[in-house]
Amino acid sequence: GAAIVRKILLRKPASLLLFDNDEYGLYALEQEVSNRNGAASTIEDPDKPPLTKIIPVLGTITNTAHLLDLLCEFSIDTVYHAAAYKHVPLVEMNILEGIRNNVLGTLSVAKAVEESHTKELVFISSDKAVRPTNVMGATKRLAEMIFQALNAEKRCKTLFSIVRFG
């Protein structure tokens, strides 16, 4: 997700909400993008206006209510969902947690986005979702299938997109 954040920042959005369950990782990313953003950290100097308002939020993608609250509070237009366990050996050793986070977490994000009427949700998948040979790849493929099903239903105006990176 950090690489995507860096690319988004180049487009100079009015605000950018960073959502992560890793406190130090979130802090480090917020510090980095705030420095690139031409202003002091919003945490350290809230009175200095940045080019893009950076909003760091701690949380987990499995908490649908928290996600929905954030989407509505900040009127989010586009969500880039890159939260997943990605290390094949660790997911193989922690199968249930991999499924909970990668599949059920993706469903939670999709439900919150759909209910909030966010315009677009982009899921960052993996080349391992193509004919998966391991649990991590299978969880990413199942997450893709959630997006495909929601897009096919046309219950809402949200565009559900998938991009695969290798």
mmCIF file of the C-alpha atoms, coordinates in Angstrom:
data_MODEL
# 
_entry.id   MODEL 
# 
loop_
_atom_site.group_PDB 
_atom_site.id 
_atom_site.type_symbol 
_atom_site.label_atom_id 
_atom_site.label_alt_id 
_atom_site.label_comp_id 
_atom_site.label_asym_id 
_atom_site.label_entity_id 
_atom_site.label_seq_id 
_atom_site.pdbx_PDB_ins_code 
_atom_site.Cartn_x 
_atom_site.Cartn_y 
_atom_site.Cartn_z 
_atom_site.occupancy 
_atom_site.B_iso_or_equiv 
_atom_site.pdbx_formal_charge 
_atom_site.auth_seq_id 
_atom_site.auth_comp_id 
_atom_site.auth_asym_id 
_atom_site.auth_atom_id 
_atom_site.pdbx_PDB_model_num 
ATOM 1   C CA . GLY A 1 1   ? 0.000   0.000   0.000   1.00 0.00 ? 1   GLY A CA 1 
ATOM 2   C CA . ALA A 1 2   ? 2.843   2.433   0.668   1.00 0.00 ? 2   ALA A CA 1 
ATOM 3   C CA . ALA A 1 3   ? 3.905   2.483   -2.991  1.00 0.00 ? 3   ALA A CA 1 
ATOM 4   C CA . ILE A 1 4   ? 0.339   3.282   -4.030  1.00 0.00 ? 4   ILE A CA 1 
ATOM 5   C CA . VAL A 1 5   ? 0.162   6.070   -1.447  1.00 0.00 ? 5   VAL A CA 1 
ATOM 6   C CA . ARG A 1 6   ? 3.310   7.632   -2.919  1.00 0.00 ? 6   ARG A CA 1 
ATOM 7   C CA . LYS A 1 7   ? 1.787   7.554   -6.423  1.00 0.00 ? 7   LYS A CA 1 
ATOM 8   C CA . ILE A 1 8   ? -1.543  8.985   -5.241  1.00 0.00 ? 8   ILE A CA 1 
ATOM 9   C CA . LEU A 1 9   ? 0.236   11.829  -3.458  1.00 0.00 ? 9   LEU A CA 1 
ATOM 10  C CA . LEU A 1 10  ? 1.776   12.907  -6.785  1.00 0.00 ? 10  LEU A CA 1 
ATOM 11  C CA . ARG A 1 11  ? -1.769  13.641  -8.028  1.00 0.00 ? 11  ARG A CA 1 
ATOM 12  C CA . LYS A 1 12  ? -2.220  16.121  -5.147  1.00 0.00 ? 12  LYS A CA 1 
ATOM 13  C CA . PRO A 1 13  ? -5.582  15.014  -3.768  1.00 0.00 ? 13  PRO A CA 1 
ATOM 14  C CA . ALA A 1 14  ? -7.265  17.301  -1.236  1.00 0.00 ? 14  ALA A CA 1 
ATOM 15  C CA . SER A 1 15  ? -6.934  14.601  1.410   1.00 0.00 ? 15  SER A CA 1 
ATOM 16  C CA . LEU A 1 16  ? -5.512  11.125  1.773   1.00 0.00 ? 16  LEU A CA 1 
ATOM 17  C CA . LEU A 1 17  ? -6.631  8.762   4.513   1.00 0.00 ? 17  LEU A CA 1 
ATOM 18  C CA . LEU A 1 18  ? -4.017  6.158   5.427   1.00 0.00 ? 18  LEU A CA 1 
ATOM 19  C CA . PHE A 1 19  ? -5.553  3.119   7.126   1.00 0.00 ? 19  PHE A CA 1 
ATOM 20  C CA . ASP A 1 20  ? -3.431  0.394   8.690   1.00 0.00 ? 20  ASP A CA 1 
ATOM 21  C CA . ASN A 1 21  ? -3.332  -2.000  11.635  1.00 0.00 ? 21  ASN A CA 1 
ATOM 22  C CA . ASP A 1 22  ? 0.450   -1.587  12.047  1.00 0.00 ? 22  ASP A CA 1 
ATOM 23  C CA . GLU A 1 23  ? 1.010   1.408   14.303  1.00 0.00 ? 23  GLU A CA 1 
ATOM 24  C CA . TYR A 1 24  ? 4.691   1.909   13.513  1.00 0.00 ? 24  TYR A CA 1 
ATOM 25  C CA . GLY A 1 25  ? 4.209   1.273   9.796   1.00 0.00 ? 25  GLY A CA 1 
ATOM 26  C CA . LEU A 1 26  ? 1.387   3.823   9.704   1.00 0.00 ? 26  LEU A CA 1 
ATOM 27  C CA . TYR A 1 27  ? 3.446   6.366   11.649  1.00 0.00 ? 27  TYR A CA 1 
ATOM 28  C CA . ALA A 1 28  ? 6.473   5.903   9.371   1.00 0.00 ? 28  ALA A CA 1 
ATOM 29  C CA . LEU A 1 29  ? 4.368   6.234   6.213   1.00 0.00 ? 29  LEU A CA 1 
ATOM 30  C CA . GLU A 1 30  ? 2.570   9.298   7.563   1.00 0.00 ? 30  GLU A CA 1 
ATOM 31  C CA . GLN A 1 31  ? 5.935   10.921  8.352   1.00 0.00 ? 31  GLN A CA 1 
ATOM 32  C CA . GLU A 1 32  ? 7.309   10.074  4.896   1.00 0.00 ? 32  GLU A CA 1 
ATOM 33  C CA . VAL A 1 33  ? 4.333   11.342  2.922   1.00 0.00 ? 33  VAL A CA 1 
ATOM 34  C CA . SER A 1 34  ? 3.999   14.435  5.082   1.00 0.00 ? 34  SER A CA 1 
ATOM 35  C CA . ASN A 1 35  ? 7.622   15.306  4.282   1.00 0.00 ? 35  ASN A CA 1 
ATOM 36  C CA . ARG A 1 36  ? 7.019   14.710  0.551   1.00 0.00 ? 36  ARG A CA 1 
ATOM 37  C CA . ASN A 1 37  ? 3.836   16.726  0.860   1.00 0.00 ? 37  ASN A CA 1 
ATOM 38  C CA . GLY A 1 38  ? 5.643   20.008  1.554   1.00 0.00 ? 38  GLY A CA 1 
ATOM 39  C CA . ALA A 1 39  ? 4.414   20.384  5.104   1.00 0.00 ? 39  ALA A CA 1 
ATOM 40  C CA . ALA A 1 40  ? 5.162   19.175  8.579   1.00 0.00 ? 40  ALA A CA 1 
ATOM 41  C CA . SER A 1 41  ? 3.347   16.129  9.837   1.00 0.00 ? 41  SER A CA 1 
ATOM 42  C CA . THR A 1 42  ? -0.326  16.743  10.586  1.00 0.00 ? 42  THR A CA 1 
ATOM 43  C CA . ILE A 1 43  ? 0.284   14.932  13.868  1.00 0.00 ? 43  ILE A CA 1 
ATOM 44  C CA . GLU A 1 44  ? 3.206   17.141  14.896  1.00 0.00 ? 44  GLU A CA 1 
ATOM 45  C CA . ASP A 1 45  ? 2.035   20.477  13.427  1.00 0.00 ? 45  ASP A CA 1 
ATOM 46  C CA . PRO A 1 46  ? -1.728  20.535  12.794  1.00 0.00 ? 46  PRO A CA 1 
ATOM 47  C CA . ASP A 1 47  ? -1.691  24.340  12.171  1.00 0.00 ? 47  ASP A CA 1 
ATOM 48  C CA . LYS A 1 48  ? 0.591   24.208  9.115   1.00 0.00 ? 48  LYS A CA 1 
ATOM 49  C CA . PRO A 1 49  ? -1.561  23.524  6.041   1.00 0.00 ? 49  PRO A CA 1 
ATOM 50  C CA . PRO A 1 50  ? -0.200  20.730  3.828   1.00 0.00 ? 50  PRO A CA 1 
ATOM 51  C CA . LEU A 1 51  ? -0.708  20.417  0.083   1.00 0.00 ? 51  LEU A CA 1 
ATOM 52  C CA . THR A 1 52  ? -2.693  17.247  0.774   1.00 0.00 ? 52  THR A CA 1 
ATOM 53  C CA . LYS A 1 53  ? -4.284  16.623  4.144   1.00 0.00 ? 53  LYS A CA 1 
ATOM 54  C CA . ILE A 1 54  ? -2.855  13.342  5.460   1.00 0.00 ? 54  ILE A CA 1 
ATOM 55  C CA . ILE A 1 55  ? -5.147  11.449  7.836   1.00 0.00 ? 55  ILE A CA 1 
ATOM 56  C CA . PRO A 1 56  ? -3.541  8.423   9.532   1.00 0.00 ? 56  PRO A CA 1 
ATOM 57  C CA . VAL A 1 57  ? -6.035  5.990   11.071  1.00 0.00 ? 57  VAL A CA 1 
ATOM 58  C CA . LEU A 1 58  ? -5.310  2.804   12.985  1.00 0.00 ? 58  LEU A CA 1 
ATOM 59  C CA . GLY A 1 59  ? -7.741  -0.041  12.475  1.00 0.00 ? 59  GLY A CA 1 
ATOM 60  C CA . THR A 1 60  ? -8.456  -3.401  10.971  1.00 0.00 ? 60  THR A CA 1 
ATOM 61  C CA . ILE A 1 61  ? -10.269 -4.188  7.731   1.00 0.00 ? 61  ILE A CA 1 
ATOM 62  C CA . THR A 1 62  ? -12.357 -6.799  9.526   1.00 0.00 ? 62  THR A CA 1 
ATOM 63  C CA . ASN A 1 63  ? -14.210 -4.056  11.453  1.00 0.00 ? 63  ASN A CA 1 
ATOM 64  C CA . THR A 1 64  ? -16.928 -3.116  8.956   1.00 0.00 ? 64  THR A CA 1 
ATOM 65  C CA . ALA A 1 65  ? -18.577 -0.561  11.263  1.00 0.00 ? 65  ALA A CA 1 
ATOM 66  C CA . HIS A 1 66  ? -15.310 1.365   11.756  1.00 0.00 ? 66  HIS A CA 1 
ATOM 67  C CA . LEU A 1 67  ? -14.649 1.342   8.002   1.00 0.00 ? 67  LEU A CA 1 
ATOM 68  C CA . LEU A 1 68  ? -18.172 2.589   7.275   1.00 0.00 ? 68  LEU A CA 1 
ATOM 69  C CA . ASP A 1 69  ? -17.823 5.377   9.850   1.00 0.00 ? 69  ASP A CA 1 
ATOM 70  C CA . LEU A 1 70  ? -14.554 6.534   8.236   1.00 0.00 ? 70  LEU A CA 1 
ATOM 71  C CA . LEU A 1 71  ? -15.908 6.383   4.688   1.00 0.00 ? 71  LEU A CA 1 
ATOM 72  C CA . CYS A 1 72  ? -18.911 8.482   5.660   1.00 0.00 ? 72  CYS A CA 1 
ATOM 73  C CA . GLU A 1 73  ? -17.064 10.907  7.961   1.00 0.00 ? 73  GLU A CA 1 
ATOM 74  C CA . PHE A 1 74  ? -14.426 11.756  5.359   1.00 0.00 ? 74  PHE A CA 1 
ATOM 75  C CA . SER A 1 75  ? -16.615 11.370  2.228   1.00 0.00 ? 75  SER A CA 1 
ATOM 76  C CA . ILE A 1 76  ? -14.097 9.061   0.594   1.00 0.00 ? 76  ILE A CA 1 
ATOM 77  C CA . ASP A 1 77  ? -14.346 8.906   -3.225  1.00 0.00 ? 77  ASP A CA 1 
ATOM 78  C CA . THR A 1 78  ? -11.926 6.063   -3.962  1.00 0.00 ? 78  THR A CA 1 
ATOM 79  C CA . VAL A 1 79  ? -10.596 3.245   -1.802  1.00 0.00 ? 79  VAL A CA 1 
ATOM 80  C CA . TYR A 1 80  ? -7.458  1.316   -2.728  1.00 0.00 ? 80  TYR A CA 1 
ATOM 81  C CA . HIS A 1 81  ? -7.634  -1.972  -0.829  1.00 0.00 ? 81  HIS A CA 1 
ATOM 82  C CA . ALA A 1 82  ? -4.143  -3.413  -0.454  1.00 0.00 ? 82  ALA A CA 1 
ATOM 83  C CA . ALA A 1 83  ? -4.527  -4.820  3.058   1.00 0.00 ? 83  ALA A CA 1 
ATOM 84  C CA . ALA A 1 84  ? -3.668  -8.504  2.973   1.00 0.00 ? 84  ALA A CA 1 
ATOM 85  C CA . TYR A 1 85  ? -1.296  -11.066 4.323   1.00 0.00 ? 85  TYR A CA 1 
ATOM 86  C CA . LYS A 1 86  ? 1.088   -11.567 1.411   1.00 0.00 ? 86  LYS A CA 1 
ATOM 87  C CA . HIS A 1 87  ? 3.878   -13.848 2.626   1.00 0.00 ? 87  HIS A CA 1 
ATOM 88  C CA . VAL A 1 88  ? 3.135   -17.339 1.341   1.00 0.00 ? 88  VAL A CA 1 
ATOM 89  C CA . PRO A 1 89  ? 4.978   -19.347 4.049   1.00 0.00 ? 89  PRO A CA 1 
ATOM 90  C CA . LEU A 1 90  ? 3.342   -17.393 6.885   1.00 0.00 ? 90  LEU A CA 1 
ATOM 91  C CA . VAL A 1 91  ? -0.151  -17.748 5.430   1.00 0.00 ? 91  VAL A CA 1 
ATOM 92  C CA . GLU A 1 92  ? 0.471   -21.482 4.873   1.00 0.00 ? 92  GLU A CA 1 
ATOM 93  C CA . MET A 1 93  ? 1.301   -21.773 8.590   1.00 0.00 ? 93  MET A CA 1 
ATOM 94  C CA . ASN A 1 94  ? -1.649  -19.548 9.635   1.00 0.00 ? 94  ASN A CA 1 
ATOM 95  C CA . ILE A 1 95  ? -4.414  -20.622 7.264   1.00 0.00 ? 95  ILE A CA 1 
ATOM 96  C CA . LEU A 1 96  ? -7.446  -19.482 9.274   1.00 0.00 ? 96  LEU A CA 1 
ATOM 97  C CA . GLU A 1 97  ? -5.932  -16.061 9.938   1.00 0.00 ? 97  GLU A CA 1 
ATOM 98  C CA . GLY A 1 98  ? -5.061  -15.728 6.240   1.00 0.00 ? 98  GLY A CA 1 
ATOM 99  C CA . ILE A 1 99  ? -8.659  -16.502 5.284   1.00 0.00 ? 99  ILE A CA 1 
ATOM 100 C CA . ARG A 1 100 ? -10.041 -14.184 7.988   1.00 0.00 ? 100 ARG A CA 1 
ATOM 101 C CA . ASN A 1 101 ? -7.919  -11.260 6.876   1.00 0.00 ? 101 ASN A CA 1 
ATOM 102 C CA . ASN A 1 102 ? -7.646  -11.731 3.114   1.00 0.00 ? 102 ASN A CA 1 
ATOM 103 C CA . VAL A 1 103 ? -11.146 -13.023 2.325   1.00 0.00 ? 103 VAL A CA 1 
ATOM 104 C CA . LEU A 1 104 ? -13.424 -11.888 5.152   1.00 0.00 ? 104 LEU A CA 1 
ATOM 105 C CA . GLY A 1 105 ? -11.524 -8.590  5.484   1.00 0.00 ? 105 GLY A CA 1 
ATOM 106 C CA . THR A 1 106 ? -12.044 -7.923  1.780   1.00 0.00 ? 106 THR A CA 1 
ATOM 107 C CA . LEU A 1 107 ? -15.752 -8.693  2.149   1.00 0.00 ? 107 LEU A CA 1 
ATOM 108 C CA . SER A 1 108 ? -15.868 -6.265  5.083   1.00 0.00 ? 108 SER A CA 1 
ATOM 109 C CA . VAL A 1 109 ? -14.220 -3.509  3.025   1.00 0.00 ? 109 VAL A CA 1 
ATOM 110 C CA . ALA A 1 110 ? -16.587 -4.159  0.106   1.00 0.00 ? 110 ALA A CA 1 
ATOM 111 C CA . LYS A 1 111 ? -19.675 -4.057  2.341   1.00 0.00 ? 111 LYS A CA 1 
ATOM 112 C CA . ALA A 1 112 ? -18.601 -0.787  3.964   1.00 0.00 ? 112 ALA A CA 1 
ATOM 113 C CA . VAL A 1 113 ? -17.815 0.801   0.593   1.00 0.00 ? 113 VAL A CA 1 
ATOM 114 C CA . GLU A 1 114 ? -21.106 -0.375  -0.887  1.00 0.00 ? 114 GLU A CA 1 
ATOM 115 C CA . GLU A 1 115 ? -23.121 0.960   2.055   1.00 0.00 ? 115 GLU A CA 1 
ATOM 116 C CA . SER A 1 116 ? -21.278 4.295   2.112   1.00 0.00 ? 116 SER A CA 1 
ATOM 117 C CA . HIS A 1 117 ? -21.848 4.926   -1.601  1.00 0.00 ? 117 HIS A CA 1 
ATOM 118 C CA . THR A 1 118 ? -18.130 5.417   -2.221  1.00 0.00 ? 118 THR A CA 1 
ATOM 119 C CA . LYS A 1 119 ? -17.588 5.826   -5.968  1.00 0.00 ? 119 LYS A CA 1 
ATOM 120 C CA . GLU A 1 120 ? -14.797 3.305   -6.528  1.00 0.00 ? 120 GLU A CA 1 
ATOM 121 C CA . LEU A 1 121 ? -13.046 0.437   -4.774  1.00 0.00 ? 121 LEU A CA 1 
ATOM 122 C CA . VAL A 1 122 ? -9.826  -0.871  -6.294  1.00 0.00 ? 122 VAL A CA 1 
ATOM 123 C CA . PHE A 1 123 ? -8.586  -4.214  -5.004  1.00 0.00 ? 123 PHE A CA 1 
ATOM 124 C CA . ILE A 1 124 ? -4.853  -4.827  -5.241  1.00 0.00 ? 124 ILE A CA 1 
ATOM 125 C CA . SER A 1 125 ? -4.535  -8.534  -5.940  1.00 0.00 ? 125 SER A CA 1 
ATOM 126 C CA . SER A 1 126 ? -1.611  -10.780 -6.795  1.00 0.00 ? 126 SER A CA 1 
ATOM 127 C CA . ASP A 1 127 ? -0.354  -12.863 -9.673  1.00 0.00 ? 127 ASP A CA 1 
ATOM 128 C CA . LYS A 1 128 ? -0.634  -15.751 -7.197  1.00 0.00 ? 128 LYS A CA 1 
ATOM 129 C CA . ALA A 1 129 ? -4.430  -15.565 -7.644  1.00 0.00 ? 129 ALA A CA 1 
ATOM 130 C CA . VAL A 1 130 ? -4.026  -17.064 -11.125 1.00 0.00 ? 130 VAL A CA 1 
ATOM 131 C CA . ARG A 1 131 ? -4.587  -20.825 -10.733 1.00 0.00 ? 131 ARG A CA 1 
ATOM 132 C CA . PRO A 1 132 ? -3.513  -20.652 -7.070  1.00 0.00 ? 132 PRO A CA 1 
ATOM 133 C CA . THR A 1 133 ? -1.176  -23.323 -5.740  1.00 0.00 ? 133 THR A CA 1 
ATOM 134 C CA . ASN A 1 134 ? -1.103  -22.102 -2.139  1.00 0.00 ? 134 ASN A CA 1 
ATOM 135 C CA . VAL A 1 135 ? -3.466  -20.723 0.504   1.00 0.00 ? 135 VAL A CA 1 
ATOM 136 C CA . MET A 1 136 ? -2.372  -17.114 0.035   1.00 0.00 ? 136 MET A CA 1 
ATOM 137 C CA . GLY A 1 137 ? -3.096  -17.279 -3.698  1.00 0.00 ? 137 GLY A CA 1 
ATOM 138 C CA . ALA A 1 138 ? -6.440  -18.960 -3.021  1.00 0.00 ? 138 ALA A CA 1 
ATOM 139 C CA . THR A 1 139 ? -7.432  -16.231 -0.560  1.00 0.00 ? 139 THR A CA 1 
ATOM 140 C CA . LYS A 1 140 ? -6.568  -13.546 -3.091  1.00 0.00 ? 140 LYS A CA 1 
ATOM 141 C CA . ARG A 1 141 ? -8.598  -15.388 -5.765  1.00 0.00 ? 141 ARG A CA 1 
ATOM 142 C CA . LEU A 1 142 ? -11.594 -15.670 -3.415  1.00 0.00 ? 142 LEU A CA 1 
ATOM 143 C CA . ALA A 1 143 ? -11.294 -11.943 -2.690  1.00 0.00 ? 143 ALA A CA 1 
ATOM 144 C CA . GLU A 1 144 ? -11.291 -11.255 -6.439  1.00 0.00 ? 144 GLU A CA 1 
ATOM 145 C CA . MET A 1 145 ? -14.433 -13.377 -6.784  1.00 0.00 ? 145 MET A CA 1 
ATOM 146 C CA . ILE A 1 146 ? -16.151 -11.227 -4.130  1.00 0.00 ? 146 ILE A CA 1 
ATOM 147 C CA . PHE A 1 147 ? -15.420 -8.151  -6.246  1.00 0.00 ? 147 PHE A CA 1 
ATOM 148 C CA . GLN A 1 148 ? -16.587 -9.828  -9.437  1.00 0.00 ? 148 GLN A CA 1 
ATOM 149 C CA . ALA A 1 149 ? -19.852 -10.906 -7.793  1.00 0.00 ? 149 ALA A CA 1 
ATOM 150 C CA . LEU A 1 150 ? -20.542 -7.444  -6.362  1.00 0.00 ? 150 LEU A CA 1 
ATOM 151 C CA . ASN A 1 151 ? -19.790 -5.786  -9.687  1.00 0.00 ? 151 ASN A CA 1 
ATOM 152 C CA . ALA A 1 152 ? -22.126 -8.211  -11.469 1.00 0.00 ? 152 ALA A CA 1 
ATOM 153 C CA . GLU A 1 153 ? -24.981 -7.580  -9.015  1.00 0.00 ? 153 GLU A CA 1 
ATOM 154 C CA . LYS A 1 154 ? -25.110 -3.839  -9.776  1.00 0.00 ? 154 LYS A CA 1 
ATOM 155 C CA . ARG A 1 155 ? -26.840 -3.226  -6.425  1.00 0.00 ? 155 ARG A CA 1 
ATOM 156 C CA . CYS A 1 156 ? -25.017 0.054   -6.044  1.00 0.00 ? 156 CYS A CA 1 
ATOM 157 C CA . LYS A 1 157 ? -23.175 2.602   -8.134  1.00 0.00 ? 157 LYS A CA 1 
ATOM 158 C CA . THR A 1 158 ? -19.755 1.706   -6.742  1.00 0.00 ? 158 THR A CA 1 
ATOM 159 C CA . LEU A 1 159 ? -17.267 0.490   -9.325  1.00 0.00 ? 159 LEU A CA 1 
ATOM 160 C CA . PHE A 1 160 ? -15.398 -2.564  -8.031  1.00 0.00 ? 160 PHE A CA 1 
ATOM 161 C CA . SER A 1 161 ? -12.036 -2.976  -9.826  1.00 0.00 ? 161 SER A CA 1 
ATOM 162 C CA . ILE A 1 162 ? -9.190  -5.467  -9.521  1.00 0.00 ? 162 ILE A CA 1 
ATOM 163 C CA . VAL A 1 163 ? -5.558  -5.028  -10.448 1.00 0.00 ? 163 VAL A CA 1 
ATOM 164 C CA . ARG A 1 164 ? -2.985  -7.798  -10.158 1.00 0.00 ? 164 ARG A CA 1 
ATOM 165 C CA . PHE A 1 165 ? 0.652   -7.148  -9.339  1.00 0.00 ? 165 PHE A CA 1 
ATOM 166 C CA . GLY A 1 166 ? 3.401   -9.753  -9.527  1.00 0.00 ? 166 GLY A CA 1 
# 
